């Protein structure tokens, strides 16, 4: 490989990792915003998660078009379009804070939906790019885990940021209090757009773009392990978002059903879940070239099942001092102890399990697809809408049966992921030409 090509690949890798962080920053704003929406508009837990639902349901609408766009205009132009749409989506959310009380909720949901378009497009770009730049296989999974590590850094910061901004009475929380987060997001998008204009992005499998997109998509759907992997992504994203999102609502709920914890502390507890995802992804990145995606997914699904079951069957009156990231009196960040229900401790630890699942599932699902990878990525993104659907379903159960009972939805999802890791990920269609 020439020195020029190596340099080009390095710039592309760094750019994709940077975009991975942007995805997390905007996406993970939606779940803690559920606290604000729930209290400002006096709605149920399920309706409070509609912003998150709007963000993720955009994947169902934009997943296939994103694959078509990627196939027709390439990775760089797709990324530029995604960043521009993201700026607009966050801008609409910002405008909801200036809208009339009767329209604010709807305006925010529209903004979350538009921002979801951007996140879908970015995911369609960064995952296949990192996988292909890593040479696929275990090495490709390792690159995705590295990108996921930066993703987790941004995910850790977001709920903490929101918790600090709505410190005080949760019942008085308003969208306008979250403006600093939105300013930051729009600034990041504007900066990323300028950077992308000048960064050379290689176009893997560009020669396949001349084939009809419908043929490429139907070809990808012939692979059983890809179809089952797309379903696995649906339930996985629901787990990743549902566990901390519902935990945040539980911790801040001031009724008898919740823990009634200060919003700032709750934000940092949930932020620790995302911090543990960072730790897990760093470990996954270091071990990704040595341990197969199949093994990693199977083991973490099993541990996740145990932890969630412990959370469900433990008493919410049993308290523990959980070491979490906290804000110091000088405005810095350090570890400290927060007294929380023991259920919260078990659920925070699930972050170590969900940390490596995305990369492992994607790696297993597209293994051996060759020219179908770009089109498959668009189909793959459709099922990311699970991150919006499962949390709403979970919080509907929470409204009817209680917060801890709602985690049976997570148990069912983790059971499917265990099945995929053990059995469903096997490529039984190796006879299909992929060149």
N, C-alpha and C positions, 0 to 999 in steps of 0.2 A: 504494500500500500504506500503511495507517495506521501511525502510530508504534507503537501497541500491538502490532500484528501483527509489525512489524519486531523489536521487543524480544523478543516470544515466540519468533520464529524464531532470534534470536541465542542465547537461553538454551538452546533445543533443540539448536542446533549445538554449543555448548560441552559440553553434557551428552553428546551422542553421541560427541564426540571423547574425552571422559573415559572413556566405556565402552569405546572402541576400545583404550585403554591397558590397561584391566583384562583384556580378552581376551588381550592379548599377555603380560601378567605371569604369568597362570596357565598359559596354553598353553605358553609357553617354559620353564616349570619342568620339563616332562615329559622333554625331550630330555637336558639335563645330568643329570637324575636317573638316566638310563640308566647312567651311570658308577657311581653308588652301588648301584643294583640289581645290576649285573653283578658287582661286587666283594663286596657283602655276602652275596649269595645264590649266588655262584660259578656264574653262568649265562653263556650265549653272548652275543655281540653282539646277535643277533636277539631273544633273550628279554629282554635288558636294555632293549630299546626297546618292550617290551610296555606300559609305563606310557604312553608316547606313543601307542601303538596304542589303548589303552583310551580315552584322551582324545579321539582323533579318530574312533574307530569309533562313538562316541556320536552323531556327526553323521548317520551312516547310519540310526540308529534314530530320532533326534529331528528330523531335517530337515523331513519333511512335517508331523508334529504341530506343529512350531514355526510353520510357515506357517499352519496351521489356527488355532492359538492367537492369532497376530498378527491374523488376519482377524476373529476373533470378539471378542477383548477389547481390541484396540488396542495401540499402541506402548508406552504408559506401563505398563500392567499387565503386559505381556509382559516388559518390562525389570525390573520389580520382582520378578516370579517368578524370572527368570534370576539376579538378584543373590542372592536367598535360597537358590536351589539351589547356586550357586557357593560360598557360605559353608559349606553342608553338605558339599559334595564335598571342599573343602580340609580341613574338620574330620575327615573320614574318613581322609584321607591322613595327617593329624597323628596320629590314633589308631593308625596302622600302626606308628609308632615306639614305641608302648606295648604292642603285641601280642606274643604268644609267637613265637619264631623260626619255628615251623612255619606260623603264620597270617599273619605280617607281610606277605609278598609278595602274598598274595591280597587282604588288606585294602587295601593301597596301590593295587592295580589297580582295586578297586571304587571307591575314592575318585577315581581318575583318570577312571573312566567317568562317575561322577556329575558331576564338574567339567566333563566334556565336554558334558553336557546343557546346563549353564549357558552355556558358550561358544557353543554352537550357537544358543541362544535370543538371546543378545546380538548375534551376527553377523546374525541374521535381522532384528533391529531397526535396528542402526546403519547398515548398508549402504544399504538403500532410503531411510532417513530422510535421510542425507547427500546421496544422489544426488538425491532429490526436492527437498530444501531448496535445493540448488544450481541447480534448474531443469533437471536432466538434461543431456544433451549434454556438451560439454567442461567447462562450469562444474560440472556434477555430478561429473565425474571429478576436478576440482580439489579439491572439498570432501572426497572420499574420500581423495585423496592427503594432504591436511592431517591428516585423522584417522589415516591410516597413518603419518605422521611421529611423532605421539605414541605410536602403537603401537610404533614402532621404538625410541623412547627406553626404553620398558619392556623391550623385547626385548633391548636392549643391556645393561641392568642385570642381568637375571636370571641368565645364565650366569656373569657375573663374580661375582655374589653367591654362587652355588653353589660356584664355584672357590675363593673365599676361605674359605668355611666348611669345605671338605674339604681344605684345605691340609695338606701333609705326605704321608703314605703313602696313595696311592689305594687300596691293597689293604685298608686298615682303614676305609674310608669306611662310614658308617652313616646310616640315615634320620634318626636323632635329631639328627645334625649340621645338618640342613636345617630344623630347627624355626623359626629366625628368619624364614626366607622364608615359611613357612606362617602364622606369627603376622601378618606384614605383609599377606599376602593376605587373611586373614580380617578384619583391621582395615579394609582398603580396601573389602571387600564390605559390611561393616556401615555404614561411612560413606556409601557410595554409596546404600544403601537409604534412609537417612535423607534424603539430598539429593533423591532421586527422588520421595519422598513430597510434597515441596513445590514441585517444578519443574513448570511447565505444559508439556506436550508436545503439539504439534499432531498431528492424526490425518489424514495425507494419504490421499486416496481412500477416506475413511470411508464414503462413499455406496455403495461397491462391496461392502460387507460383507454385504449382504442376499442376494447371489447365492450359490448353492451352491458350496462350496469345491471339490468335485470338478469342477464345470464350469470353474471358474477355472484349476485345475491342468491339466486336459486342454487348455484353451485355450492356456496357456503352452507346452505341449509341441508345439503345432502349428507353432511358430516354429523353423525349423531352426537359426538362429544362436543361439537360446537353448540348445537341446539340445547343440550342439557346444561352447557356452560353458561349460555345466555340466561337461562332460568336461574342458575346459581347466582349470577350477578344480580338479578331481580331481588332475590331473598337476602343476599349478602348486604346490598346497599341499605335495604330495609333494616337489617340488624345494626349496621354501623351507625345509622342515623337514629333509629328508634331507641336503642339502649340509652345513649346520653340525653337525647331530646326529652324522653319521658322522665328520666331521672331528674332533669332540671325542673320540670313541672312539679314532680313529686316533692322535691326539696323546698321549693318556694311556695307551695300551696299552704295557705294559712288556715284551711279548714281542718277538721278532724282526720280527713283522709291523707293529708300531707304532713311534711315534717316542719313546715313553718320556719325554715332557715332563711337568714338574710340573703338577699339576691346576690350580693358581692361574693359571699362565701360559697353559695351554690354555684356561681359561675366559675369559681376557682376549682371546686370539686369536679365539675364537669370538664373543665380545662385539663385537669389531671388525667382524665380518661384519654383525652387526645394526646397528652404528653406521653402516656404509656404506649399509645399507638406509635409515637415517634421512636420510643425506645425499642419497641418490637420491630419496627421497620429497619432501624439501624442494625439490629441483630440479624434480621432477615437479609439485609443487603450484604452483610459480611459472610453469611452462611449460604446465600442463594446459589453460589456456584458449586457447593458441596452437597447440599441436601435437595432432593427433588421437590418440585412444587406439589406433587401428589402426597408426599409424606408430610410436608408442612401444613397443607390444608386439612388433612385427616386428623393430625395431632391437635391443631388449634381448635378445630370444630368440637372435638371431644372435650377438651378443657373448658371451652366456652359453655358447652351444655352443662357441665358440672357446676360452674360458677353461677349461671343463671338459675339453676335449680336450687342452689343454696340461698340465693337472694329471695326466691319465691317462698321458700319454706321457713325462712328466718323471721323472727318477730321484729316489726318496725320500732318497737319500744326498746330493743337492745341497742345501746349506743357504743361507739368505738371512737377513739381519737385517730383520725386518718391523716397521715402526713401528705399534705397537698401543697401545690404552689400557691403562694399568697402574696398580696401587696403589702409591703412594709410601710411604716409611718412616713418614710422619706420618699415614697413613690416607687421604690424598687421592687424586685421580685425575689422571693426566697421561699424555702420550704418552711412550713409551720404545721401545727396540729389543728384540725377542725373536728369538733364533735358531731358525728353524723350517725344515722341508723346503720347498723351493720350491713343491711341490704345494699346500701350505697357503696360500701367498700367492695363487695363482691362484684357489683355492676361496673365500677371503675376498673377493676382488674380485667374485665372482658376486653378492654382496649388492647391489652397485650395479645389477645387472640385475633381480634379483627384486623390488627395491624398489617399482617402479611397476606390476608385473604384475597384482596383485589388483584395484586400482581400474580398470585398463584393461580387464581381462576382464569384470568385473561390469558396467561401463558399456556395453561392446559387447553383452553378452549380454541385457541388459534394455532396450536401446534400442528404442523403439517398441512396448513391451508394454502401456502404459497401465494399465488396470484390473487387468491380470494380474500387475503387479509384486510385490505382497505375497505372492500364492500362489507366484509363480515364485521368490521369495527362499527360501521353505521348501524347494522342490525343489532349488534351487541349493545349499543348505546340506548336503543329503544327500551330495553329491559331495565335500564338504570332508574326508570320511573318507579321502581319498587321502593326507592328511597323516599318517595312521597306517599305512596299508597299504603305500605305496611305501617308507618308511624301513625297515619290517620286511623287505620284499622285498630292498631294497638291502643290509641287514646280513646277510641269509641268504647273498647272493652274497659279501659280505665274509668270512663264516665259511668259505666254500668256496673262494674264489678270491683273496681279498686285498682290502684296503680300496680301493685305487685302481681295481681292476677293477670294484668295485661301482658306480662312477660311470657305467658304461655305462647303468644304469637311468635316471640323470639325463639322459644324452644323448638317450635315446628320448623322455623327457618333454619336453625342450626342443624337439625336432624337431616334436612335435605342436603346441606353443605357437606355433612359427613358422608352421606351416600355418594355425592358427586366425587369427593376425594378418594373414596375407596373403590367405586365401581364405574360411575357414570363418565369419568374423564378419559376412559380408554378409547383410543382411536380405532374403531372397527371398520373404517372405510379407507384403508390405505391403498386400495386399488384405483381410486379416483385420481386422474391426472391433475396436477396442480401447477404445471409450467406452461 
